[in-house]
Amino acid sequence: MSKTINAGRTPKIEIDSVSGDLSLVGWEGDDILLKADDGDLNVSQDGDQVRISCGDDLSIRVPKGASVKINNISGDASVRGVMGQLELQEVAGDLSMRDVNSVTVAAVHSDFSLRGAKGSLSIRKADSDVSIRNVDGSVSIDSVSDDLALRDVRGSITANVGEDVVMYLNPQPNNTYAVNAGDDILLVMPPKTNATLTLSGDEIDIDWDGVENEEDTTSRVVMLGDGSANVTLSAGGDIRVSNRSDAGDSAEDFGNFAGMGMDWSGFGDRISRRVEQATERAQRKIDAAARRIEQKTRDAERRGRGKVAVGIGRWNWDFAPKGVPVPPKQQVSDEERLVILKMLQEKKISAEEAEKLLSALEGGS
C-alpha cells in the first residue's frame, strides 16, 4: 500500500508506533510518501500536522524540512536526510542516522550510529554500543551501557559510559569535554592541540612529545599549548592520550580497543551477544519476507501464472507460467532484496538459489 500526503515543505509529523522496522528519508519533494502493507497503516492530517501509526514495517519519505517525533519503534530504525527537529522516544532495535540536523533520543535498546549532524545530539539512554561521527553541535549522553566511539565532534561533549570509550577529537577553544567511563578511555588529538587535560584512572599513559609519563600516577592535570579547551576524563580502567592517528590500531594491549582502528563497524566487539541479537532480527525479517513472498505466490496464481518452483531452506515457493501471457515483471522491494542478500551472506542459501528466488519474485523463469 502506498499513500501520498501534501502537508507543505515543513510539516510536523508524529509517528505514534511502528510494529516493525522504520525507514525515514528526507527528500526534495513537497509530498509525504508512505509505503506499508495493506491494513497496517493509519494516517490522519490536520493542515501541516500529520499523525501516523503502522502495524508492520514502514517506509516514509518526507520533505527535508520536516520535523518528526517518533514515539515507539518495535524493530530497527533508519533515518537519513531529515533537516528539521528529530525527536525519538523509544527504539527497540538498532538506530542508524545520517545527514540530519538536531536530534534528541530518549531510549535506544540496541546499537546507535550517527554520521553527520548539523545541530546537536542528546541521548538519554543507550543500552548497547554508540558510534558518533561528524557533528557540528554539542553531544550530550546521559547513559551508554556498552562502548562509545566519537569522532569529529565540533561542539562540547558530556558522556557517561559503562564500558570503553574511543575519541578522535580536535578540541576547540572554550569548549568542554567531560567523559566518564566504566573501563578504558583512548583519546586521540592533533599534535598542535590547545587543551587542559584533567585525567583520573587506574593508569595514565600520555604518548605526546614534550610530556613525561609519571609512573604509578592515577590522576594528572596536563596543559597542551595554550590550554584553551577543557578535557576532563575519568575512567574505571586506563586512560591513554595520543597524537598518533593510528593509535587505535596498535592498542592490542589496551582494554578492548584491539582491531578497532578507523573502522567503527567492529566497535564494541561483544560477539556472542551480537550474534544472538542479529540472528533474531534476521529471522524476523526472513519470516516477514517469507509471508510477503507467499502472498505474491498466491496473487500470481490467481492471475494465471504458471509454476516456477523454488525450494530454499524450509520454504518451497511456486511461481508462474501456465501457458498464458506473463504480466510485466514486478519490482522486488528493497526489504525483500535485503533479506535474500542477507540469507546469501549467512550461507542460508546459495548464489544460484538467490538468483532463482529474485528471478521468480520478479516474474521471471
GUDREN-408863 format. One record per atom (N, C-alpha, C): x, y, z; residue in three letters. Coordinates in steps of 0.2 Angstrom, whole numbers, padded with zeros to 4 digits, always signed. Atoms other than C-alpha are relative to their C-alpha. Layout:
BEGIN
XYZALA...
This chain:
BEGIN
+0004-0006+0000MET+0000+0000+0000MET+0004+0006+0000MET-0004-0006+0000SER+0007+0017-0005SER-0005+0006+0001SER+0004-0006-0002LYS+0000+0034+0001LYS+0004+0006-0001LYS-0003-0007+0001THR+0004+0052-0004THR-0004+0005+0004THR+0004-0006-0004ILE+0000+0067+0008ILE+0004+0006-0002ILE-0003-0006+0000ASN+0004+0085+0005ASN-0002+0004+0006ASN+0001-0004-0006ALA+0007+0095+0021ALA+0005+0006+0000ALA-0005-0005+0000GLY+0019+0108+0015GLY+0007-0002+0000GLY-0008+0002+0001ARG+0038+0109+0014ARG+0003-0001+0007ARG-0002+0001-0007THR+0039+0110+0034THR-0005-0003+0004THR+0006+0003-0004PRO+0026+0098+0040PRO+0003-0002+0007PRO-0002+0003-0006LYS+0026+0092+0058LYS-0003-0007+0001LYS+0002+0007+0001ILE+0025+0073+0058ILE+0001-0003+0007ILE+0000+0004-0006GLU+0021+0062+0073GLU-0001-0007-0001GLU+0001+0008+0001ILE+0024+0043+0072ILE-0001-0003+0006ILE+0002+0003-0006ASP+0015+0035+0086ASP+0003-0006+0001ASP-0003+0007-0001SER+0021+0017+0084SER+0001-0003-0007SER-0002+0004+0005VAL+0029+0006+0071VAL+0001-0007+0003VAL-0001+0007-0003SER+0027-0013+0075SER+0006-0004-0003SER-0005+0003+0003GLY+0041-0017+0063GLY+0006+0005-0001GLY-0006-0004+0002ASP+0056-0008+0055ASP-0002+0007-0003ASP+0001-0007+0003LEU+0056+0011+0050LEU+0005+0002-0004LEU-0004-0004+0005SER+0064+0019+0035SER-0002+0007-0001SER+0002-0007+0000LEU+0063+0038+0036LEU+0005+0004-0004LEU-0005-0004+0004VAL+0071+0048+0022VAL-0003+0007-0002VAL+0002-0007+0003GLY+0071+0067+0018GLY+0001+0000-0007GLY-0001-0001+0007TRP+0069+0072+0000TRP-0002+0007-0002TRP+0001-0006+0003GLU+0067+0087-0011GLU-0007+0002-0001GLU+0007-0001+0001GLY+0049+0084-0014GLY-0004+0004+0005GLY+0005-0003-0005ASP+0034+0093-0006ASP-0004-0005+0003ASP+0005+0005-0002ASP+0024+0077-0003ASP+0003-0005+0005ASP-0002+0005-0005ILE+0025+0064+0011ILE-0002-0006-0003ILE+0001+0006+0003LEU+0026+0047+0003LEU+0000-0006+0005LEU+0000+0006-0005LEU+0021+0031+0014LEU-0001-0006-0004LEU+0001+0007+0003LYS+0023+0013+0010LYS+0000-0005+0005LYS+0001+0005-0006ALA+0017-0001+0021ALA-0005-0005-0003ALA+0005+0005+0002ASP+0006-0017+0019ASP-0007+0002+0001ASP+0007-0002-0001ASP-0012-0015+0017ASP-0003-0002+0007ASP+0003+0002-0006GLY-0022-0014+0033GLY+0004+0002+0006GLY-0005-0002-0005ASP-0006-0009+0043ASP+0001+0007+0002ASP-0002-0007+0000LEU-0006+0009+0040LEU-0006+0005+0002LEU+0005-0005-0002ASN-0016+0023+0049ASN+0003+0007+0000ASN-0002-0007+0001VAL-0014+0041+0044VAL-0006+0005+0002VAL+0005-0005-0001SER-0023+0057+0050SER+0004+0007-0001SER-0003-0006+0002GLN-0020+0075+0044GLN-0004+0006+0002GLN+0003-0006-0002ASP-0024+0092+0051ASP+0005+0006-0002ASP-0004-0005+0002GLY-0016+0105+0040GLY+0007-0003-0001GLY-0007+0003+0000ASP+0003+0103+0042ASP+0002-0005+0005ASP-0001+0005-0005GLN+0001+0091+0056GLN-0002-0007-0002GLN+0001+0007+0003VAL+0002+0073+0051VAL+0001-0005+0006VAL-0001+0005-0005ARG+0000+0058+0063ARG-0001-0007-0003ARG-0001+0007+0003ILE+0005+0040+0058ILE+0001-0005+0005ILE-0002+0006-0003SER+0005+0023+0065SER+0000-0006-0005SER+0000+0006+0005CYS+0009+0006+0057CYS+0001-0006+0004CYS-0001+0007-0003GLY+0007-0012+0062GLY+0005-0004-0003GLY-0006+0004+0003ASP+0022-0018+0052ASP+0005+0005-0002ASP-0006-0004+0002ASP+0037-0011+0043ASP-0003+0006-0004ASP+0002-0006+0003LEU+0035+0007+0037LEU+0006+0003-0004LEU-0005-0004+0004SER+0045+0016+0023SER-0004+0007-0001SER+0003-0007+0000ILE+0042+0035+0023ILE+0005+0005-0003ILE-0004-0006+0002ARG+0049+0050+0013ARG-0004+0006+0002ARG+0003-0006-0003VAL+0046+0067+0020VAL+0004+0006-0003VAL-0004-0006+0002PRO+0051+0085+0014PRO+0006+0001+0005PRO-0006+0000-0004LYS+0069+0088+0020LYS-0001+0005+0006LYS+0001-0004-0005GLY+0062+0102+0031GLY-0005-0002+0006GLY+0005+0003-0005ALA+0050+0091+0041ALA+0003-0001+0007ALA-0002+0002-0007SER+0051+0090+0060SER-0004-0007+0001SER+0003+0007-0001VAL+0047+0072+0066VAL+0001-0002+0007VAL+0000+0003-0007LYS+0043+0065+0083LYS-0002-0007-0001LYS+0001+0007+0001ILE+0044+0046+0084ILE-0001-0003+0007ILE+0001+0002-0007ASN+0036+0038+0100ASN+0003-0007+0001ASN-0002+0007-0002ASN+0039+0019+0098ASN+0001-0003-0007ASN-0002+0004+0006ILE+0048+0008+0085ILE+0002-0007+0003ILE-0001+0007-0003SER+0047-0011+0089SER+0006-0003-0003SER-0006+0003+0004GLY+0061-0015+0076GLY+0006+0005+0000GLY-0006-0004+0001ASP+0076-0006+0069ASP-0003+0007-0004ASP+0002-0006+0003ALA+0075+0012+0063ALA+0006+0003-0004ALA-0005-0003+0004SER+0085+0021+0049SER-0003+0007-0002SER+0002-0007+0001VAL+0084+0040+0047VAL+0005+0003-0004VAL-0006-0003+0004ARG+0093+0050+0033ARG-0003+0006-0003ARG+0002-0006+0004GLY+0092+0067+0026GLY-0006+0004+0003GLY+0005-0004-0003VAL+0079+0075+0038VAL+0003+0006+0004VAL-0003-0006-0002MET+0084+0093+0042MET-0004+0004+0005MET+0004-0003-0005GLY+0070+0098+0054GLY+0002-0004+0007GLY-0001+0003-0007GLN+0070+0094+0073GLN-0002-0008+0000GLN+0002+0007+0000LEU+0070+0075+0076LEU+0000-0002+0008LEU+0001+0002-0006GLU+0064+0068+0092GLU-0002-0008+0000GLU+0001+0007+0000LEU+0064+0049+0096LEU-0001-0002+0007LEU+0001+0002-0007GLN+0056+0042+0112GLN+0003-0007+0001GLN-0002+0007-0002GLU+0060+0023+0111GLU+0001-0004-0007GLU-0001+0004+0005VAL+0068+0012+0098VAL+0003-0007+0003VAL-0002+0007-0003ALA+0069-0007+0102ALA+0006-0003-0003ALA-0005+0003+0004GLY+0081-0012+0089GLY+0006+0005-0001GLY-0005-0005+0001ASP+0096-0003+0081ASP-0003+0007-0003ASP+0002-0007+0003LEU+0095+0016+0076LEU+0006+0002-0003LEU-0005-0002+0004SER+0105+0022+0062SER-0002+0007-0003SER+0002-0007+0003MET+0105+0041+0057MET+0006+0003-0004MET-0005-0003+0005ARG+0114+0050+0043ARG-0003+0007-0003ARG+0002-0006+0003ASP+0114+0068+0037ASP-0006+0003+0003ASP+0006-0003-0004VAL+0102+0076+0050VAL+0002+0006+0003VAL-0002-0007-0003ASN+0101+0092+0060ASN+0000-0001+0007ASN+0000+0001-0008SER+0097+0092+0079SER-0004-0007+0001SER+0003+0006-0002VAL+0092+0075+0087VAL+0000-0001+0007VAL+0001+0002-0007THR+0085+0070+0104THR-0002-0007+0000THR+0002+0007+0000VAL+0084+0052+0108VAL-0001-0002+0008VAL+0001+0002-0007ALA+0076+0046+0125ALA+0003-0007+0001ALA-0003+0007-0001ALA+0080+0027+0123ALA+0001-0004-0006ALA-0001+0004+0005VAL+0088+0016+0111VAL+0003-0007+0003VAL-0001+0007-0004HIS+0089-0003+0116HIS+0005-0004-0003HIS-0006+0004+0004SER+0102-0009+0103SER+0005+0005-0002SER-0005-0004+0002ASP+0116-0001+0094ASP-0003+0007-0003ASP+0001-0007+0003PHE+0116+0018+0089PHE+0006+0002-0004PHE-0005-0002+0004SER+0125+0025+0075SER-0002+0007-0004SER+0002-0007+0003LEU+0125+0044+0069LEU+0006+0002-0004LEU-0005-0002+0004ARG+0135+0050+0054ARG-0002+0007-0003ARG+0002-0007+0003GLY+0133+0069+0050GLY-0006+0003+0003GLY+0005-0004-0003ALA+0123+0081+0061ALA+0002+0007+0000ALA-0001-0007+0000LYS+0122+0100+0058LYS-0001+0003+0006LYS+0001-0003-0007GLY+0115+0103+0075GLY+0003-0004+0006GLY-0003+0003-0006SER+0117+0095+0092SER-0004-0007+0001SER+0002+0007-0001LEU+0114+0077+0098LEU-0001-0001+0008LEU+0001+0002-0007SER+0106+0072+0115SER-0003-0007+0001SER+0002+0007-0001ILE+0104+0054+0121ILE-0001-0001+0007ILE+0001+0001-0007ARG+0096+0050+0137ARG+0003-0007+0002ARG-0002+0007-0002LYS+0099+0031+0137LYS+0001-0004-0006LYS-0002+0004+0006ALA+0108+0019+0125ALA+0002-0007+0003ALA-0001+0007-0003ASP+0108+0000+0130ASP+0005-0004-0003ASP-0006+0004+0004SER+0122-0005+0118SER+0005+0005-0002SER-0006-0004+0002ASP+0136+0002+0108ASP-0003+0007-0003ASP+0001-0006+0003VAL+0136+0020+0102VAL+0006+0003-0004VAL-0006-0003+0004SER+0146+0027+0087SER-0003+0006-0003SER+0002-0007+0002ILE+0145+0046+0083ILE+0006+0003-0004ILE-0005-0003+0004ARG+0154+0055+0069ARG-0002+0006-0004ARG+0002-0006+0004ASN+0154+0072+0061ASN-0006+0004+0003ASN+0006-0004-0003VAL+0143+0083+0072VAL+0002+0007+0001VAL-0001-0007-0001ASP+0143+0102+0071ASP-0001+0002+0007ASP+0002-0003-0007GLY+0135+0105+0088GLY+0003-0004+0005GLY-0003+0003-0006SER+0137+0098+0105SER-0003-0007+0000SER+0003+0006-0001VAL+0134+0080+0111VAL+0000-0001+0007VAL+0002+0002-0007SER+0126+0075+0127SER-0003-0007+0001SER+0002+0007-0001ILE+0124+0057+0133ILE+0000-0001+0007ILE+0001+0001-0007ASP+0117+0053+0150ASP+0002-0007+0002ASP-0002+0007-0002SER+0120+0034+0149SER+0001-0004-0006SER-0001+0005+0005VAL+0128+0022+0137VAL+0002-0007+0004VAL-0001+0006-0004SER+0128+0004+0144SER+0007-0004-0003SER-0006+0004+0003ASP+0142-0003+0132ASP+0006+0005-0002ASP-0005-0004+0002ASP+0155+0006+0122ASP-0002+0006-0004ASP+0001-0007+0004LEU+0156+0024+0114LEU+0006+0001-0004LEU-0005-0003+0004ALA+0166+0030+0099ALA-0003+0006-0003ALA+0002-0007+0002LEU+0166+0048+0095LEU+0006+0002-0005LEU-0005-0003+0005ARG+0175+0057+0080ARG-0003+0006-0003ARG+0002-0006+0004ASP+0174+0074+0073ASP-0006+0004+0003ASP+0005-0003-0003VAL+0163+0082+0086VAL+0002+0007+0001VAL-0003-0007-0001ARG+0165+0101+0085ARG-0003+0004+0005ARG+0003-0003-0006GLY+0154+0106+0100GLY+0003-0003+0006GLY-0002+0003-0006SER+0156+0102+0118SER-0003-0007+0001SER+0002+0007-0001ILE+0154+0084+0124ILE-0001-0002+0008ILE+0001+0003-0006THR+0147+0076+0140THR-0003-0007-0001THR+0002+0007+0001ALA+0145+0057+0142ALA+0002-0004+0006ALA-0001+0006-0005ASN+0143+0043+0154ASN+0000-0006-0003ASN+0000+0007+0004VAL+0148+0026+0148VAL+0002-0005+0004VAL-0001+0006-0004GLY+0148+0009+0155GLY+0006-0004-0001GLY-0006+0003+0002GLU+0162+0002+0146GLU+0006+0004-0003GLU-0006-0003+0003ASP+0176+0008+0134ASP-0002+0006-0004ASP+0002-0006+0004VAL+0177+0025+0125VAL+0006+0001-0004VAL-0005-0002+0004VAL+0187+0030+0110VAL-0002+0007-0003VAL+0001-0006+0002MET+0188+0048+0105MET+0005+0003-0005MET-0004-0003+0004TYR+0196+0056+0090TYR-0003+0007-0001TYR+0003-0007-0001LEU+0194+0075+0094LEU+0005+0005-0003LEU-0004-0006+0001ASN+0201+0092+0088ASN-0003+0005+0005ASN+0004-0005-0005PRO+0196+0102+0104PRO+0001+0007-0002PRO+0001-0007+0002GLN+0190+0119+0101GLN+0001+0005+0006GLN-0001-0005-0006PRO+0194+0135+0112PRO-0006+0001+0004PRO+0006-0001-0005ASN+0182+0136+0127ASN-0005-0005+0000ASN+0005+0006+0000ASN+0173+0120+0123ASN+0002-0004+0006ASN-0002+0005-0005THR+0172+0107+0137THR-0002-0007-0002THR+0001+0007+0002TYR+0173+0089+0135TYR+0001-0004+0007TYR+0000+0004-0006ALA+0169+0078+0150ALA-0003-0007-0001ALA+0002+0007+0001VAL+0168+0059+0149VAL+0002-0004+0006VAL-0001+0005-0005ASN+0166+0046+0162ASN-0001-0007-0003ASN+0001+0007+0002ALA+0169+0028+0158ALA+0001-0005+0005ALA+0000+0005-0004GLY+0167+0012+0167GLY+0007-0004-0001GLY-0007+0004+0001ASP+0183+0004+0159ASP+0005+0005-0003ASP-0005-0004+0003ASP+0196+0012+0147ASP-0002+0005-0004ASP+0001-0006+0004ILE+0197+0028+0138ILE+0006+0001-0005ILE-0006-0002+0005LEU+0208+0031+0122LEU-0002+0007-0003LEU+0001-0007+0003LEU+0209+0050+0117LEU+0005+0001-0005LEU-0004-0001+0006VAL+0217+0054+0100VAL-0001+0007-0002VAL+0001-0007+0002MET+0220+0073+0096MET+0006+0002-0005MET-0005-0003+0005PRO+0230+0083+0083PRO+0007+0002+0004PRO-0006-0002-0004PRO+0249+0087+0088PRO+0000+0007+0003PRO+0000-0007-0003LYS+0245+0105+0090LYS-0006+0002+0004LYS+0006-0002-0004THR+0230+0104+0101THR+0002+0005+0006THR+0000-0005-0006ASN+0227+0118+0114ASN-0006-0003+0005ASN+0004+0002-0005ALA+0219+0110+0129ALA+0003-0002+0007ALA-0002+0002-0007THR+0220+0107+0148THR-0004-0007+0001THR+0002+0006-0001LEU+0218+0089+0152LEU+0000-0002+0007LEU+0001+0002-0007THR+0211+0083+0169THR-0002-0007+0000THR+0001+0007+0001LEU+0213+0064+0170LEU+0000-0003+0006LEU+0000+0004-0006SER+0209+0051+0183SER-0002-0007-0003SER+0001+0007+0002GLY+0211+0032+0180GLY+0004-0004+0004GLY-0004+0005-0004ASP+0219+0016+0186ASP+0008+0001-0003ASP-0007-0001+0003GLU+0234+0020+0174GLU-0001+0005-0005GLU+0000-0006+0004ILE+0238+0036+0164ILE+0006-0001-0005ILE-0005+0001+0005ASP+0248+0034+0148ASP-0001+0006-0005ASP+0000-0005+0005ILE+0252+0050+0138ILE+0005+0000-0005ILE-0005+0001+0006ASP+0260+0047+0121ASP+0000+0007-0004ASP+0001-0006+0003TRP+0264+0065+0117TRP+0007+0004+0001TRP-0006-0004-0001ASP+0280+0075+0113ASP+0001+0005+0005ASP+0000-0005-0005GLY+0286+0085+0127GLY-0003-0001+0007GLY+0004+0001-0006VAL+0275+0077+0140VAL+0003-0007+0003VAL-0002+0006-0004GLU+0283+0064+0153GLU-0005-0003+0003GLU+0004+0004-0004ASN+0274+0050+0159ASN+0002-0001+0007ASN-0002+0000-0007GLU+0273+0049+0178GLU-0002-0007+0002GLU+0002+0007-0002GLU+0274+0031+0185GLU-0004+0000+0006GLU+0005+0002-0006ASP+0260+0024+0196ASP-0004+0006+0001ASP+0005-0005-0002THR+0250+0040+0195THR-0007-0002-0003THR+0007+0001+0002THR+0231+0039+0194THR-0004+0006-0001THR+0003-0006+0002SER+0227+0057+0192SER+0005+0005-0003SER-0004-0005+0002ARG+0235+0071+0182ARG-0003+0006-0003ARG+0003-0006+0004VAL+0232+0089+0175VAL+0006+0001-0005VAL-0005-0001+0005VAL+0242+0092+0159VAL-0003+0006-0005VAL+0002-0005+0005MET+0242+0108+0148MET+0003-0001-0006MET-0003+0001+0006LEU+0244+0106+0130LEU-0001+0007-0004LEU+0000-0007+0003GLY+0248+0123+0120GLY-0003+0005+0005GLY+0002-0005-0004ASP+0238+0137+0127ASP-0006-0002+0005ASP+0005+0003-0005GLY+0226+0125+0137GLY-0007+0003-0001GLY+0007-0003+0000SER+0210+0134+0130SER-0006-0004+0000SER+0006+0005-0001ALA+0199+0119+0129ALA+0001-0004+0006ALA-0001+0004-0006ASN+0195+0109+0144ASN-0003-0007-0001ASN+0002+0007+0001VAL+0195+0090+0143VAL+0001-0004+0007VAL+0000+0004-0006THR+0190+0080+0159THR-0002-0007-0001THR+0001+0007+0001LEU+0192+0061+0158LEU+0000-0004+0007LEU-0001+0004-0006SER+0188+0049+0172SER-0002-0007-0002SER+0001+0007+0002ALA+0190+0030+0169ALA+0000-0005+0006ALA-0001+0005-0004GLY+0187+0015+0179GLY+0006-0005-0001GLY-0006+0004+0002GLY+0201+0007+0169GLY+0006+0005-0001GLY-0006-0004+0002ASP+0216+0015+0160ASP-0002+0006-0005ASP+0001-0006+0005ILE+0217+0032+0150ILE+0007+0000-0004ILE-0006-0001+0005ARG+0228+0033+0135ARG-0001+0006-0004ARG+0001-0006+0004VAL+0231+0050+0126VAL+0006+0000-0005VAL-0005+0000+0005SER+0240+0051+0110SER-0002+0005-0006SER+0001-0004+0005ASN+0243+0062+0095ASN+0001-0004-0007ASN-0002+0005+0006ARG+0246+0047+0083ARG-0007-0002-0003ARG+0007+0002+0003SER+0231+0044+0071SER-0001-0007+0000SER+0000+0007+0000ASP+0235+0026+0071ASP+0000-0003+0007ASP+0000+0003-0007ALA+0234+0024+0090ALA-0005-0005+0001ALA+0004+0006-0001GLY+0219+0013+0089GLY+0002-0006-0003GLY-0002+0006+0003ASP+0227+0001+0078ASP+0005-0004+0004ASP-0005+0004-0004SER+0241-0003+0090SER-0001+0000+0007SER+0002+0000-0007ALA+0231-0004+0106ALA-0002-0007+0002ALA+0002+0007-0002GLU+0230-0023+0107GLU+0001-0001+0008GLU-0001+0001-0007ASP+0236-0022+0125ASP-0004+0005+0004ASP+0003-0005-0004PHE+0225-0008+0130PHE-0008-0001-0001PHE+0007+0001+0000GLY+0207-0013+0135GLY-0003-0004-0006GLY+0003+0004+0006ASN+0195-0019+0121ASN+0001+0004-0006ASN-0001-0004+0006PHE+0202-0007+0108PHE+0003-0004-0006PHE-0004+0004+0005ALA+0211-0021+0098ALA-0004+0000-0007ALA+0003+0001+0007GLY+0207-0020+0079GLY-0005+0005-0002GLY+0005-0005+0002MET+0196-0005+0080MET+0002+0005-0005MET-0003-0005+0005GLY+0207+0007+0071GLY-0005+0005-0002GLY+0005-0005+0003MET+0197+0019+0060MET-0006-0003-0002MET+0006+0003+0003ASP+0184+0007+0055ASP-0005-0002+0006ASP+0004+0000-0006TRP+0170+0009+0068TRP-0005-0006-0001TRP+0004+0005+0001SER+0160-0006+0061SER+0001-0006+0005SER-0001+0006-0005GLY+0168-0018+0073GLY+0000+0002+0007GLY-0001-0003-0007PHE+0166-0007+0088PHE-0004-0003+0005PHE+0004+0004-0005GLY+0161-0015+0104GLY-0001-0007-0001GLY+0000+0006+0002ASP+0165-0032+0100ASP-0002-0005+0005ASP+0003+0005-0005ARG+0153-0042+0111ARG-0003-0005-0004ARG+0002+0004+0006ILE+0152-0056+0099ILE-0006-0005+0001ILE+0005+0005-0001SER+0141-0069+0107SER-0007+0003+0000SER+0006-0004+0000ARG+0128-0056+0111ARG-0003+0003-0006ARG+0001-0002+0006ARG+0129-0048+0095ARG-0003-0005-0005ARG+0003+0005+0005VAL+0126-0064+0085VAL-0007-0002+0002VAL+0007+0001-0002GLU+0111-0068+0095GLU-0005+0005-0002GLU+0005-0006+0001GLN+0103-0051+0093GLN-0001+0000-0008GLN+0001+0000+0007ALA+0107-0051+0074ALA-0004-0006-0003ALA+0003+0006+0002THR+0101-0069+0072THR-0008+0001+0001THR+0007-0001-0001GLU+0084-0064+0080GLU-0003+0005-0005GLU+0003-0005+0005ARG+0082-0048+0069ARG+0000-0003-0007ARG+0000+0003+0007ALA+0087-0058+0053ALA-0006-0005+0000ALA+0005+0004+0001GLN+0075-0071+0057GLN-0007+0003+0000GLN+0006-0003+0000ARG+0061-0059+0060ARG-0001+0003-0007ARG+0000-0002+0007LYS+0065-0051+0043LYS-0001-0005-0005LYS+0001+0006+0005ILE+0066-0068+0034ILE-0007-0002+0001ILE+0007+0002-0001ASP+0049-0073+0042ASP-0005+0005-0004ASP+0004-0005+0003ALA+0041-0057+0036ALA+0001+0000-0007ALA-0001+0000+0007ALA+0049-0058+0019ALA-0004-0007-0003ALA+0003+0006+0002ALA+0043-0076+0018ALA-0008+0001-0001ALA+0007-0001+0001ARG+0025-0071+0021ARG-0002+0005-0006ARG+0001-0004+0006ARG+0026-0057+0008ARG+0001-0004-0006ARG-0001+0004+0006ILE+0033-0069-0005ILE-0006-0005-0001ILE+0005+0005+0001GLU+0020-0082-0001GLU-0007+0003-0003GLU+0006-0004+0003GLN+0006-0069-0004GLN+0001+0002-0007GLN-0001-0001+0007LYS+0014-0064-0020LYS-0001-0006-0004LYS+0001+0007+0003THR+0014-0083-0025THR-0008+0000-0001THR+0007+0001+0001ARG-0005-0083-0022ARG-0003+0005-0005ARG+0003-0005+0005ASP-0008-0067-0031ASP+0002-0002-0007ASP-0002+0002+0007ALA+0002-0074-0046ALA-0004-0006-0002ALA+0004+0006+0002GLU-0008-0090-0046GLU-0007+0002-0002GLU+0007-0003+0002ARG-0024-0080-0046ARG+0000+0004-0007ARG+0000-0003+0006ARG-0018-0070-0061ARG+0002-0005-0006ARG+0000+0005+0006GLY-0015-0086-0071GLY+0008-0002-0001GLY-0007+0002+0002ARG+0004-0088-0070ARG+0001-0007+0001ARG-0002+0007-0001GLY+0012-0105-0071GLY+0004-0001+0006GLY-0004+0002-0006LYS+0024-0113-0059LYS+0008+0001-0002LYS-0007+0001-0001VAL+0042-0110-0056VAL+0002-0002+0007VAL-0001+0002-0007ALA+0047-0120-0041ALA+0007+0002+0003ALA-0006-0002-0004VAL+0060-0113-0029VAL+0000-0002+0007VAL-0001+0003-0006GLY+0065-0123-0015GLY+0006+0002+0004GLY-0005-0003-0004ILE+0075-0114-0002ILE-0001-0001+0007ILE+0001+0001-0007GLY+0078-0119+0016GLY-0006-0004+0002GLY+0006+0004-0002ARG+0062-0124+0024ARG-0006+0003-0004ARG+0006-0002+0004TRP+0051-0115+0011TRP+0001-0003-0007TRP+0001+0001+0007ASN+0045-0120-0006ASN-0005+0004-0003ASN+0005-0005+0003TRP+0038-0106-0016TRP-0001-0002-0007TRP+0001+0002+0007ASP+0030-0109-0033ASP-0003+0006-0003ASP+0001-0005+0004PHE+0029-0096-0046PHE-0002-0002-0007PHE+0002-0001+0007ALA+0022-0093-0064ALA-0002-0005-0005ALA+0004+0001+0005PRO+0018-0099-0081PRO-0004-0006-0001PRO+0005+0005+0002LYS+0003-0109-0086LYS-0003+0000-0007LYS+0002+0000+0007GLY+0003-0106-0104GLY-0004+0007-0002GLY+0004-0007+0002VAL-0005-0088-0103VAL+0006+0005+0000VAL-0005-0005+0000PRO+0004-0072-0106PRO+0002+0002+0007PRO-0002-0002-0006VAL+0015-0067-0092VAL+0000+0008+0001VAL+0000-0008-0001PRO+0012-0049-0084PRO+0007+0003+0000PRO-0007-0003+0000PRO+0026-0037-0084PRO+0003-0001+0007PRO-0004+0002-0007LYS+0039-0040-0070LYS-0002+0005+0005LYS+0001-0004-0006GLN+0035-0034-0053GLN+0007+0002+0003GLN-0007-0002-0003GLN+0049-0024-0044GLN+0000-0004+0007GLN-0001+0002-0007VAL+0056-0033-0029VAL+0002+0005+0005VAL-0001-0006-0004SER+0055-0022-0014SER+0007-0001+0003SER-0006-0001-0003ASP+0071-0016-0005ASP+0001-0005+0006ASP-0001+0004-0006GLU+0067-0026+0010GLU+0000-0007-0002GLU+0000+0007+0002GLU+0064-0042+0001GLU+0007-0002-0003GLU-0006+0001+0003ARG+0080-0040-0009ARG+0006+0000+0006ARG-0005+0000-0006LEU+0090-0036+0008LEU-0001-0007+0003LEU+0001+0007-0004VAL+0083-0052+0016VAL+0003-0005-0004VAL-0003+0006+0004ILE+0088-0063+0001ILE+0008+0001+0000ILE-0008-0001+0000LEU+0106-0055+0001LEU+0002-0002+0007LEU-0002+0002-0007LYS+0107-0057+0020LYS+0000-0008+0001LYS+0000+0008+0000MET+0102-0076+0018MET+0006-0002-0004MET-0006+0002+0004LEU+0115-0077+0005LEU+0007+0001+0004LEU-0006-0001-0004GLN+0128-0069+0016GLN+0001-0005+0006GLN+0000+0004-0005GLU+0124-0080+0030GLU+0000-0007-0002GLU+0000+0006+0003LYS+0125-0095+0019LYS-0006-0005+0001LYS+0006+0004-0001LYS+0107-0100+0022LYS-0002-0002-0007LYS+0002+0002+0006ILE+0105-0101+0003ILE+0007+0001-0004ILE-0005-0001+0005SER+0117-0102-0012SER-0001+0005-0005SER+0000-0006+0005ALA+0121-0089-0025ALA-0005-0002-0005ALA+0005+0002+0005GLU+0111-0099-0038GLU-0007+0000+0003GLU+0007+0000-0003GLU+0096-0101-0026GLU-0002+0007+0001GLU+0001-0007+0000ALA+0097-0082-0023ALA-0003+0003-0007ALA+0002-0002+0007GLU+0096-0079-0042GLU-0007-0002-0002GLU+0006+0003+0002LYS+0082-0091-0044LYS-0006+0004+0004LYS+0005-0003-0004LEU+0072-0083-0030LEU-0001+0007-0002LEU+0001-0007+0003LEU+0075-0065-0036LEU-0004+0000-0007LEU+0003+0000+0007SER+0070-0070-0054SER-0007-0002+0001SER+0007+0002+0000ALA+0054-0079-0048ALA-0004+0006+0003ALA+0004-0006-0003LEU+0049-0064-0037LEU-0002+0005-0005LEU+0001-0005+0005GLU+0051-0053-0052GLU-0005-0002-0006GLU+0004+0003+0005GLY+0040-0065-0063GLY+0004-0003-0005GLY-0004+0003+0005GLY+0055-0072-0072GLY-0001-0008+0001GLY+0000+0008+0000SER+0058-0091-0075SER+0007-0002+0003SER
